Amino acid sequence: MRYTDTRALDPSRPTFSEAVVTGIAAGGGLYVPERLPSFSLDEVLGFAGLPYRDRAAAVFERFGVDVAPERVSALMADAYGAQWDDERIAPVVEVTAGVHVLELWHGPTSAFKDMALQCMPLFFSEAVDTMQAAGTLAEDFLVLVATSGDTGKAALEGFADRDHTGIVVFYPDGGVSDVQRLQMVTQHGANVGVFGVRGNFDDCQSAVKAAFNDPGFAEELRERHGLRLSSANSINWGRLLPQIAYYVSAYADMVAQGGVKPGAPMDVCVPTGNFGNILGAYYARMTGVPIGRLLCASNENNVLTDFIATGTYDISGRPFVTTPSPSMDILVSSNLERLLYHLAGPEAVREWMRELAEHRRFTVDRPTFAAVRELFSADWVSNDESLATIARVYKEHGYLMDAHTAVAWEAAERLRGEDPVLVVSTAHWAKFGADVYRALTGAAYGAPLTGAAAEMSGLRLLDEVRVLAPDAAAIPAPLAGLNTLPERFTGVVDAGRDGVVSAVRGWLET
Ligand SMILES: *Cc1c(COP(=O)(O)O)cnc(C)c1O
């Protein structure tokens, strides 16, 4: 199987491994498979009898990855092994009649990015190894990441001690939660670095981008250190393919648990930011998994809700709002480009992406809009509504959710029809404990914590949530143990290219 790109500007037709190492296509498009494979219903249902690693391996093989089957199996055993706190990896839990939750946070960093980032770095490292052995690649890779909290930790954990790679993560100093900062600065691994940046997330992201696009720096890295830069971000096909696997897996589990009749449709509701997770569900549907409607849930950054309602994607003059679901705070949902490619083809995508770059908006044609409407429904949930949903669902069902999941739950209740619905849960409640605490105590989003809570560390506050919500899932061991680990990384650098470049230079020398 070869890959093509969404703008038809890259003639290279890479294999899976080449697409993973290259990341973004020449011309700015995203890699997509030249054709989509399919699963029969019996094959999908048969997944219920397999461990998760075998389900993921079967999906990778069906998508024609250019890695020997026994290596795929070995890498999957590594990706979905003992670092997960539930051997089902991505379990489906029935919370109330007709509403099931797909829990994607049993990995080492307690959020959904682990589903892809425990897997993709293994295939990345394998691909570099193969290319170096074949003599088609001379360098190792340095992954640079700007993070608002979640992605950085998941990427660190995924790349830690992987051959042929190093990773340096930059976060806004003072701009991530207590728990998120501790997760990053205590990261283990000989090939990892973490720096705070003086500024907000935007400053952090522009600084990393500036270093990334500096040809002089690239040359210095190559000549002095034998390194190339990579970003391993969520538009990389290597991060998308693992996200198809858990939807195939979830349908098999739904049927096995009696949540849906074999072959009957289930809807899925996904808390959406960059459109990667819900695109995994779209691909699963296209390969034959009986998924009915794709329910796209947004927070107050609701550009996707408007797009699915009107066919116009418009970020001109749209403010960026902060919310209790920060991993969905996004204006440009990059992976939407892949959906548009499959619905309308590369010429249309080129035109729309040009309009987006020039005018910050584009409108799709009528047939494409009709196709979107046939597949997707969308709604958005306000900050206060998402906190209220956390409290209500805990009270009614004894199930405690984080605010990202709450957005999906509330949207699912509004949008669902007769079919059973799978609500996708993207973070353990303890990952965003302060807002869960606010929700349970009836405080508004953004309200300062009062009383004893005001004095508590992020970790102490989690214990307090457990007192308020005794039926909640236990605090994951890696989070509970954070304050027992040494803080390895204390560096803080200035924003801008120079800050990032000097941080990387210093890190490479130690
Ligand atoms: C990244 C993330 C999302 C958004 O997923 P996309 O693939 O970007 O749509 C939602 N919830 C959490 C907790 C995340 O980390």
The ligand as an ORCA input file, in Angstrom:
! r2SCAN-3c Opt
* xyz 0 1
  C      -6.088     15.885     22.020
  C      -7.292     15.737     22.868
  C      -8.601     15.902     22.366
  C      -8.868     16.298     20.929
  O      -8.568     15.276     20.027
  P      -8.395     15.627     18.461
  O      -7.870     14.373     17.877
  O      -7.415     16.749     18.405
  O      -9.735     15.999     17.951
  C      -9.661     15.725     23.223
  N      -9.466     15.425     24.528
  C      -8.242     15.270     25.061
  C      -8.101     14.992     26.521
  C      -7.110     15.407     24.256
  O      -5.886     15.264     24.805
*
